């Protein structure tokens, strides 16, 4: 399964929505994540854009790990609908974005 907390994904979504996917704040945040978390973001993005189905999350993670050639922050910065894909990916996996956002406020 994914190796990133829903709170961190929600943070990426919030940064992408507020500043766009190609912004310094988002790139700095993504580059500060460990490799497994970055791979999980890529896999989640692919699930959200329907390159993989939710039940193929392990395959998406494996593929993301194998195809990792660019820095992840640069790769994600080139995806204009990043926030939507991440949100859709979370929903596909049964993780409510609103619930994760509520936990950030606690």
N, C-alpha and C positions, 0 to 999 in steps of 0.2 A: 504494500500500500504506500501511499504518499508519506514522505518523511519531512513534513513541514507542518507547523501548527496552523490552524485555521486563522488565528490572530495575525500571523505574519502574512498570510495570503490576503487577508482583508486590508492590511496596511499597504500592500502593493496595489491592490484595487483602488484604495483611496488616493494614493499618490498618482496613479495613472489617470484617475478621473479628474483630480484637481489640476494637475500640471501637464497631462499628456504622457504618452508612453516614453517619449524621448526627452527626459528632463534629468537634470543633475541629481535631484533628490531621490528619484526612483532608481537611477543607475547606482548611486552610492549605496542605497539600502540593499539592492539586490547583490551588489558585489560584496557586501558585508556578511551575507549569508554563507553558510558552509556549502560544500559541493552537493551533498544530498538534498539540501533544501532548494538549491538552484535547479537541480535536475527535476525535482518535484514540481516546481513552478512551470518548467517547460512541459512536462507531462500533463499537468493540469490544463495548461493552455491548449494543448493538442486535443484533450478530451473535450474541452469547451468549444473548440471549432469543429468538432466531430471528425477529426482525423483518426481517433480511436474512440471506441465505446467505453462506457464506464466500467464494464466487466473486463476490459483490456488494460486496466491501469498498470498492472505489472509489466505488460508488453510496452506500454508507453514509457514507463520508467527505464526499462532496459534499452529501448531505442534512443531515448534522450541521452543516456549515459554513453552509448556507443557513438552517437553522432555529435558529441560535444566537441566542437572545433573552435568556435568563437567564444569570447567571454560572454557569459549568459546575459549580463546586463546589456550588452550591445545587441545581442540577438533579440531580446524582448523589446528593446527600444524601437526596433523596426516594425513592430506589430501594432498598427493603429488602433485596433479594437481589443487591446490587451485586457483592459478591465472587464469588458463584456465576456471575453473568452474565459477568464479566470472565474468569474461569477457563474457562468454557465457550467463550467467544469465542476465547481463545487456543488452546484445543484444536482448535476448528473450523478455525483457520488453520494448524494443524500445529505450533504452538509449545508445547512441553511446559512446564508451570508448574514441575514438579519440577526440570527442567534449569535454568530461569531462577533458581529459588531456590538451586540449588547454586552458580551463578556469583556470586550475591550473597555467599555465604560464603567464596569464594576470596580 
